[in-house]
């Protein structure tokens, strides 16, 4: 068997880089930038008031009690005005009139007179006021020509806000990887609305993979359930190739049983096997291969083997295909001692929560058998463990799903 790190390295060496495409900013959520984003403008694009008040020109410090005639009024959205050096009533976000450099909040003034239309005519300052007070200057957030996001950044809602503020209608992103999913097994009932026949089970791996790939920004070209026939499997793989799949992911029929036909079928197709069997649990029998321009992942059929294959093999390959670096792992204090089987890297479902000591604490859930799905739904993290670990030991943790942290769930009251 190959070790996990060696298996992952072999995969990353064969991960093809995907090409860049233009994408509307409104549709860019979850996509990965193909190039650095450089601002074509200053943000803010003009000097403006940070609050409602009066814009003034400070020749040094304006004394408390000083009086000022109010020449006009400037609201947000009004065009540039010439101030003639006199005070202007100004609203939050309004452009500073020419020649004025400071703003006094309206509540720190006394209104002495009004114009005939009711607008302020003369004010008195209640406090001393220096230059540049309460003004947001052009370029103080982002300077024109500045790099605001680096290639490889996954676009989140906060990035969309910045791109929109900079007037960027489109960005250059890595195209979505195309994925074909093949679930093998005559026992699988793919139609969840249909009752089960004798000996059948509902297929959960297909829906899980479709959902997981969607969360990773991949495009699922197909998700098919096939019988335990090599001929059917080969035909399905060939359809995936014709559809231009970058990844072909199968579940089941990859071990050593009489119906485990996938290794031979891939050999028939001319695939170049990178590895078959990895020193991990769950998911030891999994196979990875290169078939033409596609990377093939043949995962065991047990649900947690599929989850591990997606999380710790496929997700890193997707990052490499998009030009992203390795995902950072975390550390936590183990609250539940473990005695893993020697020679294997174990991926254990766990809950991670902050403790009273200010550190993260991991509790490995009971019933870690790979067929059990309910603990997966209850977990919020994985614990990675290859050696015995006593209570209080530091262990490596990862978010339950790719691109997540262990804190993406609501904790019980008092946790």
N, C-alpha and C positions, 0 to 999 in steps of 0.2 A: 504493500500500500504506500501511496505517496502521502506526505504530510500536508497539512492545510496550507501553510505558507508557500511550499513549493508548488502545490496545485494552483493557488491563486496567481503566483508569478507566471506560471505557464499560460494561464488564461489571459493575463494582462498583456503578455507579449504578442498574443494573437488577436487582441481586440482592435477591430478596424476603427479608424477615426471617421466620424460622420461629417458630411459636408454642411456648410453654412447656408442659411436661407434668410430672406427678409420676412419679418413678422410684424403685424400691427401691435403696438404697445398694449392695446386693449385685450389682445389675445395671447400675451406673452407670459402670463402667470404659469409658473412651474417649468418654463423652458430655461435653457442654459445659454448664456451669452457666448457668441463665437468670437467676439472681438471686444477690446476695451471700448467703453462709452466715454466720449470726450464731449464736454459741454460746448455748445456753439454760442452760448450767451452767458451773461452775468445773472446770478440769482441772489437777491432780487435784481430785477433788470433796471430799476431806478431807485433813487433815495425816496423813502416814504415814511410817514408817521407811524409810530408804534402804538399810538393811543389817540383818543379824542382830546382836543385841546386847542392850543394856539401855536402856530409856527412863528419863530422870531429869528432875528440875526443877533448873535451874542458877540459884542466887541470885548471879549474877555468874559467877565461875569456880570450878569444883569442883577442889580440890587433888588432885594426885597422892598416892596413898596413902590417900585418904578412903574410908571404908567405908559401904556402903549396904545396908539390908535390902530384899529383893525380895518385893514384895507379891503378885504374880500373873504370869500369862503371857498374851501377846496374839499371836495368829497372824493371818496374812492372811485376811480374810473374817470375823473376829470383829467383833461389834457394839461400839459405844462403851462404854467402861468408865470408872468413877470411880477415880482413882488413889490418893486420900487422901495425895497428896504423896510417896508412896514409890516406889522403883524397881520397874519391871516388866521381866521378860524379854519381848523383842519380836522378831518375825521381819520380814524384808524385805517391804514392802508392807502391813504391818499398821497399822491405825489407831492414832494416838497416844492413849493414855489421857488423860483430862481432867487438865489441870494440869501435864503434863509437856511439856518443850520441847526436849529434846536427847537424842541417842542415842550411847552409847559402843559401839564394835564389841566383840564378845565376845572377840576375840583381844587386846584392850587392857585386859582385866580379869583378876583372879585370883579364882577361886571359893573362898570360905572355908567355906561350909556348904550343906547341902542339906536340903530338907524330907523328910518321911517317904516321899513318893511319888517322890523322886529329883529333883524340880525345884529350881532354884537358890533358896537362902534368903538368902545374904549374899555380897556381892562387894566387892572392893577395886579402885580405879582405878589403873592403871599409869601414866597420864599425866594432866596437867591437862586439864580439859574445860570449854569455854565454852558458852553457850546457843546454840540453833539449829543445832547440829552434826548432820549426817547425817539431817536431816529434810526431806522434800519437802512444801512447804506448799500448801494448797488454792489454786487459781488461779495457781500459779507458772508453769504451762505456758500455759494459756489462761484468761483472766478471763471470767466470765459477761458476756454482752453484746458481746463482742469480735467483730469481723468476721474470720473465719478464712480465707475464700476469697472471691475476687471473681467477679462475673458474667463469663463469658467464659473461665473456667478450664477446660481440658480435664482431666477426672478421670483421674488415674493411680493406681497401687496405693498410693503414699504418701498420697494424699488419702483413699482408702478407709479406711486405717488411722485417720486423724484423725477422719473422720466417724463411724466405728464407736465410737471411744473417747468421743465426745461423745454417743453414744446416738441418733444421727440415722438412723432406719430408712429415711427417704425424703429425697430432695432434688428441687429443681425444676430441670429440665434442658430444653435445646432439643430438640425432637423430632428424630428421625433424618430427614434429607432422603431423599425417595423418588427413585430413579434408574431410568431405563429405558435399556438399552443395545441398539443396533442395529448389527450388523456386516454390511456389504454386500459382495457378491461371489459369483458362482456358483462361483468357484474354491475357496471355503472349505469345508473339511470340519470341521464343528463337533464331530462325535463322534470323540474321540481314540482310541477303541477300534476304529474301523473303518479298514481299509486305504485308502490313497489311490488314487483313480482317476486316469487319465491327465489331466494338466493341473491337478490339485488340489493344494492345500497345506492343512496343518492351521491352523485359525484360532487365533492366539495372542492377538489383541487382546481378544477377549471374556473369556477366563480372566484376563488381566492386569487388565482394568478391574474385574471382579467382585472380585478379591482386593484391588486398591487401594482400591476404595470400602469394602470391609469394614474395612480397616485405618483408614479415616477415619470410621468409625461411621455410614456411610450404609446405607440399606436398598435393595438392588437388587430392584426389582419384577419385572424381566424382563431377559433377555439373549437376544436372538434373532439368528439369522443369516438374511439374506434374499438373494434373487437381485438381478440388476442391472435390476430393473424398478421404474419410478417408482410404478406402481400398488401394488405390494407394499409399498414403502417408506411411501407415504402411509397405507395401511391400518395398518401397524405403528405409525406415529407416532400415529394416531388412537386406537389401543388404549392406548398409553402415556398419552395425555391422559385417557382415561376412567378409567384406574387412578390418576390423581391425581399423576403424576410431577412433581416439582419441577425435575428436570434430565432432559433427553433427550440422550443422547450417541450419535452415530453415527460409524462409521469407514468411510472410503472414499468414492469417487464424488463428490468435492467439488472437483476441479480443473477442467481445461478440455477433457478428452477427450470422445469421443462418448458414452461410458457414464457420464460424471460428471453424473448427473441430480439430485443432492441439492439444489443451489441452486434449480432450477426447481420441484422438488417442494415445497420449503418455501414458495416463492412461491405455489404453488397452494393451500397450506394457510392462507395469510394471515399467515405469519410476518413480523415486522418485523426485517430484517437490521441488526445493529449494525456488523458489519464482515465483509469477505470478503477474505482475504489480509493477512498481517501480515509485517512486515520482520524475519523470524526464520529461523533454520535450526537443526534441521529443523522442518517444520510450517507453512511459509509459506502454503499454500492454505486453511488452516482458516477456518471461518465460524462466527459466533455470531449468534444471533437470539433474539427474544422471541416466544413462541407462546402466547397466552392467559396463564395463570399460570406457565408453564414457561419456563426458559432452555434453549435448544438449542445444543449444541456439535456441529458437523459437522467431524470431524477427518479429515485424510488417512489413508489405510490403512496406510502404512508404520509399522512398530512403534515407531521412535523418535519419529516425529511424534505418535503416540498418547501415548507416555510424556511428552513435553514438554507436550502439551495438557493432560494430567491434572495434571502437576506445577505448571505455571506459569500456567495459566488457570483450570482447574476448581477446584483446591484453594484458591486465594485467594477464589473466589466462595463456596465452602462456608464458609470462615471468616467472610466477611461475613454470610452467611445466619444464622450462629450468634451474631453480635454480637461476634466476635473481631477484634482489630486485625491489621494486616499481620504476616506472619511475618518474623522477623529473618534476614538473610543474614549470612554470615561472610566473612572475608578470609583469603587464604593467599598464600604466595610461589610463583610459577610456576617449576617446574623444567624445563618443556618449552616452548621458544619457539613462538609460534603466529602465523600470517599469515591471519587470517580474511578472508572476502570483505567488501569495504567495503559499508557501508549496511545490514548485517544484524546483529542480535544473535544470536550463536551460543551454543547450549547444548551443552556438550561433556562427555562422560562422562569421569570422572577418578577417581583415587585420591588421597585426602588423608590425610597422616600427619604426626605431630609429628616435627620434625627435631632434630638435636643442638643447634641454636642456640636451641631453645625456641619456635620459630615453626612454624605449620602450613605444610606444603609440598604443592603440588598437582602431580600428574603427569597430563597429558592422555593418555588411552589412544590407541593407534594404531587405525586403521580406524574412523573416525567416520561412515561411510556410514549413512544412516538405516534401511537394511534389516537391519543387523547387530545381532543380539540378544546374542550372547555377551559383547561388551564391556560391555553393560548389566549382565549378571549378575556381571561382575568388578569393576565400579565401586562406589564408596561415596559419590560426590558428583557434583555438576554444577559445571562452571566456566562462568561467564557472561562472554562476551567479545564486544566490538563493534569493537575496534581491535587493531592489531598489538601483540603483547606479547613482550618479550624475556625471556630467562631471568633470574629474580630479581625480575621485576615483581610488584607486588601485584595480585591478581585477586579478584573476587567469587565466592564459592562458596555452594552450597546442598546440603542433604542430598539423597540420591538419591531418597527418597520423602518426601512431605509428613509433617510432624511428626517428622522424624528428624534426627539430626545426622550429620556425616561419621564419627563414631566408633562407629556401631552395628554395626560388623563387627570380627571378630578380625583383628588385624594379624599378618603373618608374623613368625616369631621373629627378634629383632634389629632390628625396625623401630623 
